[in-house]
Amino acid sequence: MKSQPIDTYASELAEDVRRAVADGSASGYDRRAASLFSDFEDPDFLRRTAGDVKQHTLENLDTYLAQTEDRLKENGVEVHWAGDAEAACRAVLKIMRDNGATKVVKSKSMATEEIHLNDFLEREGIESLETDLGEFIVQIDHDHPSHIVKPIIHKNRQGIARSYEREGLGAYDDRPEVITARARKFLRKKYLEASVGLTGANFIVAESGRLVLVTNEGNSRFCLAGTDIHIAVVGIEKVIPRDRDLSLFLSLLGRSATGQQLTVYTEFISGPRAEGQPDGPRQMHVILLDNRRTEVLASNCRDILRCIRCGACLNVCPIYRQASGHAYRSVYPGPVGAVLSPLLAGEKFSELADLPKASSLCGACKEVCPVNIPIPDLLLRLRDKAKHEGIKSPGTPPMGGWAYLASQPTVWRASLSAGRLMNLMPLNLIPVPALRAWTKSRQLPEWRGGAFRKWMKTRKIGGKDS
């Protein structure tokens, strides 16, 4: 029996890559927990509140988008609407062509990864350079990010040093400080040569029209300091209602993403350079990207649009830790990607319909989500969607036998007793071929079925024996 694509990828993953992803994910989860629970008495209340704010915004997105556009224009920003990836890329190109620009320096942006902007601009003869250290390394390796926050979580410093040597950035030296210094030296002149700085945005505030960017490297500031034109490509779901909401979202974002109380660089951008200001871009353009987000908004999985791209669900997910981001075959990996990527695929949903099954449904992703997205529920809804559309994913054991057992109490009790034999039987001798194939890439826990019934017999309910 064929395996699911994510199983196949995980089984062939190099051990050093698996170890790097697992270690990097675990450390991110540990830092998040330490920061949240030491700083707040009830972080779950904050998560629920943030989720309510985002959900309210989504339910009233038409109103808040109109307000956002009005405020942006009042601030001197030119607003562009992009229905799909092609329209967004064309909007960026037109702005550059209208201004005679041929070079752009980019801050980290998942939205531009989603629309494959770098590839598009390269085909059009535009030099587009990533300036986030991780994204820069991914770009020179012709690779793809493996994590929403940590693009090179799947790499180690030895491999990075070899990439630098190959690209002529210096002789092999894998010391982190050398890797960082060489990137800084190379990028510094690129900042000065470019006339366009391109960013995403973590949030746009409808009340004030402010764009909010958070980074830990300061590269977004360099992108905007010496360039004449600032272009921001922003998904329409990034809107939040009020400036005061930022105190909640920025506190949760930093802690959930990297375990920091606040990211090192937090920028509030209201518009282009005002008269009398000595520097900063003369023009500012915001491209509001739909790219099937309104379709997601109309679906029963709209809650996924609350996501603030912190990566916490990736860090805690046992599937992601074993498979890495590339196994998801999409810009957005991990639990959030298993929901969002098939939805954004549109008519190509069937190509990614297996991703919602790449989950144990343990619920850890929901527990860590800073905006309280019910990811396990959404995964089940997408599984149901695939079933009703007749899409079959390889590697899924037939569930008919399970359904029969679960609906026949007498047979179920007998199977619970017989299930102890599973602890003594090697996995390669399991009598059900489909289950035997499924366990080639999985380890079953020790069978403990029946313990609850024994326990229940000794309990009393309302003063009576159960």
N, C-alpha and C positions, 0 to 999 in steps of 0.2 A: 504494500500500500504506500502511495506517495505521501511525503511529509508536507506540512504547511511550509511556505517559503521561509517564514521566520525561523522555523525549526531547522531547516536545511542550512540556512545562513549561520545560525548559532552553532550547529554541530561542526562547521568548518572554520569557525573563528579561531585565529591564532591565540595561544594561551596568554601571551604577553598583552595582547589587546584586551582579552576578557578580564585579565587581572587589573589592567589600568582602568577600565570602565567600572568594574565592581568596586575597586578601592576609592576611585574618585566620587562615585555615587554615594557610597556609605559615609564618606567624610562630610559630604554636603548635607546629608540627612542629620548626622550627629550635630553639626554646627547649628543647623536650623532649630533643632529641639532645645539645645542649650540656650540659644539666644531668646527664643520666644518664651520659654517657661521660666526663665530667670528674670525677664523684664516685665512680664505681664501676669497678673493674677489669674486671668481667665482668657487665654488666647483664643479659645473656641468661640467666645462671644464676639471677639473682633472678626474672626473668620465669617461667622454668620452675618454680622453687620455688613461687612464688605460684600458678601455675596448678595445681600438684599439690595444694596446700592447699585451694584452692577446689573442685577436682574431688573430693577426699576428702570434703569437707563435703557436696557434692551427693549423693554416693553413700551418705552416711549422714545425710541431711537429717532423716529422721524422728526419729532419736536426738537430733540437735542441736537440733531445734525443741522437743522435749519438755524438754530441759535448759534451753533458753532461757526457756521459759514458767515453769519452776520458779524460776529465778533472778530473773526479773522480778517475780514475785509476792512472793518473799522480800524484794525491795527496795521493796515497797509500790506496785508498778505494777499497774494493772488491765489485763488482756490480753483482747483481742477478736480473734476469727478471722473473716476476711471471705473467703468463697468467690469472690466476683466484685465487680465495680465497684459495682453497686447496693448490695450488702451493706456495703461499706466506706463509701460515702456515707451510708447510713442510720445506721451506727454513729456517725459524726461528728455527724450531726444529733441523734441521741438523747442523746448526751453533752451537747451544747449545750442542748437543750430541758430536760433534767433539771436543769440548773443555771441556767436562765433567761438563757442567754447569747445575744446577738444579733450580736456582732461578733467576728471572728477575724482575727488578723494571721498571715501565712504566711511561712515561710522557703522557699527554693527546694526543690522536690520534684518529681522526674520521676514518682513514683508517683501523686501527686495530679493531675498533668497527664494521666496515663494513664487515670484514672477520671473525668476531667472534673469534679472536685470543685467548682471555682468556679462553674461553670454550674449544678450541682445546688443549691448553697447559695443562689445568687441566686434561683432559682425558689422556694425555701422562705423567702424574706424575710430571709436572713442576709447581712450585709455581710462579704465575704471579700476581704481586701486582700493582694496580693503585696508583699513588702518588699525582695526582691532588686532591685537597680536595673534590671537587664535585664528581669526578669519584670514589674516595675512598668510599664515602658514598653510591653512587649507587652500587658499588661492594659488600659492606657488606650487603646491603639490597636485593641483587639478583634482582636488578631493571635495568632499562635502562635509558640512558640520555633522557631528554625531550627538550633539546635545544642544538644547535651546540656549543655555547660558554658557556652557563650556564647550566651544566648538571642537577642540582637539582633546577631549577627554580620552579618546581612543589612541592617542599618540604618546610616545615617551620622548625624553630629551635627546636620546641617542639618534632616533629617527629624525628629529628636527634638525640636529646638528648636521646630519648627512644631507638634508634638503638644502640647508644654507650653503654647504660646500658646493653642491651641484649648481646652485643658482649664482655662484660667485660672490656670496656675501661674506666669505672668509674661510680659512682653513678649519677643519673639523675641531670643534670645541663644544662640548655639551654642558658647560657650566651655565646655569640659568641666567646669571647676571650678564654673561657674554651674549647669550641668545637675545636677551632683551636689549642690550646696548646696540647690537648690530642692527636690529630692526629699527630702533630709534634713529640711528644714523642714516639708514637708507630712507626712512619715511620722511624725515625732516625736510629734505629738499623737495620731496614730492608735494608736501603741503604748500610750499611756496610757489611751485610751478602751476598748480591747479587753479582754475578760476571758479570751479563749482564745488561746493561741499554738500554731500548728500547724507541724510540721516533718516531714521525712522522716528518714532515717538513712543514712549511708554504710555503716555496719557495725553489727551487733549481736553482742556477744560471748557465746557460749553459757556460757562458764566463769563469767562474773561478772554477766551480765545488763546490761552497760553498753551504752548507745547512744552512737555516735560520730558527731559532725557536723563537717564541715569547710566553712568558708566563707572568703571573702576580704573581706567587708564588715562582719562582726560583726552583721548583722541578725538572725541566729538568737538571739543573746544578748539583743537588745532585745525580740524576740518573747516570750522567756521571763522577762525580768527583772520586768515589771510585771503579768503575767497570773496568774490564779489556777489556770488549767487548762492543762496541756500535753498535746496529742494528737500522736502520731507515727504516720504511715501508712508502713508498711515492707513491702517485698516479702520473701517468705519466703526468697529466695535471698541476702539480705544477711547471713545468719548466717556467722560465722567461729568456729572452735573456742575459741581461747585469747587472752587479753590480749597475750601475747608476740607473737602473729601481727601485731599492729597495727604493730609497728616496721617490718615488711616492707611491709605494704599501704599505710601512710601515706606511706612514702618513695616508693613507686612511683606512688601516686595523684597526689601533688602535682607530681612531675616530669612525668608523662605528660599531665596535664591542662593545666598552665600553665607548666611549666618551673621551678617553685619547689621548693626542698628540702623545704619543708613549708608548707602553706597558713597564712595569717595567723592564722586562728582555728580551733583544733582543740579541740572540747569533748567531754568524757567525762561522760555523764549517767547516774547510777546509779538515780535515782528521784525522787519528789517531795520537796518541802522537808521536812527532818527537824525534829523538835522542837528548838527552840532556835536554829534558823537564822533570820536576820532577814528573808530574802526568798526568792523563787522560788515556783513553782507549788505549790499545796496538793494538787492532784491530778495524776497522770500516767497517761495511757492510751496503750497501744501497740496499734495495729490491724495485725495480721499479714495481709498481702494475698496471696491465691493468684492469682485472676484468670487461670486457665489455666496457671499455672506448673507445677503438678503434671503437666499434660498434656505440657508441653515436657520435663519431667524424664523422662517415660516414652518420649520419642521418641528418634530417633537424632541429634537436634540438641541434646541436653541440655547440651553444652559451652557454649552461649551464655549459660547462667545463671551462668557464672563472672563475667560482665561487672561491672566496678565503676564504670561510667559516667564514664570519664575523657575520652572524646571523641577520643583519639589516633587512632583508626581513621578518624574523619571528617577530621581535619586532613591526613592523608596521602593520602586517597582522591582520585584524579583525577576520578572521577564526581561526588562530592560537591562538589568545588571548582567545577565547572562548572554544577551544577544547583541547589545550595543545599538546605537541609533541607526546605523546603516541598514540593519535588518528590516527596518520599517519601510524602506524604499520610498521615502517621502521627506520633505523638508521638516515636518513636525513628527518627531519620534515619541516613544514612550506611551503611557496611557492617554495623554491629551492627543497625541498624534493618531492613536488607534481610533479615536472618535472623530477628530477634526479632518484628518487626511481623506478618509473615504467620502465625507460629506463635501469637501471642496473639490473632489474629483468629478462630481457631476455625472455625466453620462458614462464615465469610466469607473463608476463606483465598484463594479464587479472586479476590477483589477486589484482593489485594495480591500475587498469585502472580507478577506481572511483576517485582517488586523484586529477587529473586535474580538476574535477568538483567541488572540495572543494575550490572554489574561487569565489569571487564576481566580479573578473576582474576589480577592481577599479583602478589598475595600480600603487598603492602606492609602491609595491615591486620593480618595475622598477625605480621609482623616488629615492629610497634610495640606490639602489645597487651601490657599489663603483666601479664596473666594467661594469655598464650600461647594464646588461643582460635584454633583452626584455621578461621577464618572462610571462606576459599575452599572448604574441604571441605564446610562446612555449606551454603554457597550451592549447590554442586553437588547435594547431597542434596535440597535444596528444589526445584531444577530437576527432578530426577528424580521427586519427589513430584507436581509439577504435571503432568509428562508421563504418569505412570501414572493420574492422575485425569482425564486428558483435557482439561486446561485449556490453552488456547492463548493465548499473549500476542501482541498485535499488534506488528508491526515486527520480528519475528524472521525472518531469511532462511531459506529451506528448506535443510536440511543434507544432503539426499540426494546431491547432486553431490559435496560434500566427502567424504562417507562412501565413495563409489565411488572417488574419487581416492586416498584414504588407504589403501584396501585393495588397490590394483593397483600394484605397484612400478614396472612399466614405464611406465604412464600417469603415475604420480606424478613420475618423473624427467623425462618430457617436459614436464609442466606446470611444473616448476621452471625449466626453460630458457625456456619461453614466458612465464613470469611476469614476465620483465624488461620485456615490453611494457607492463606496468602502469605503469612509471615514465614512459612516454611518452604514455600515454593519459589525457586529461581524465576526471575521475570521472563527468561527465555522459554520457560515451560508452561506459561499461562495458556490454557486451552482455547481461549478466544483469539483468533488470528489478528483481528483488528486491534484489540487491546494490547496484544504482544508487540505489534508494530509501534503502537503509540508509546509504549514504555521504553523503546530504544533510546529515546532522548529525554526520559523523565525518570525520576526516582519516586517510588510510592512510599508514603509514610507507613509506620507500623499500624497494622489493623487493630482498631480498638472498638469496633462496632458492638453494640449490645449493652455497653456499660451504662448508658442512660436509663434503659428500661429496668435494669437491676437496681439502680439508685432510686428510681421513681417508686418502685414497690415498697420501699422503706419510708416513704414520705407520707405525711398526712395533709390533707387539704380541707380547710374548714373544720378541723377537729375529727375528720373521718379518714380512714385509710384510703389511699389513692386507688 
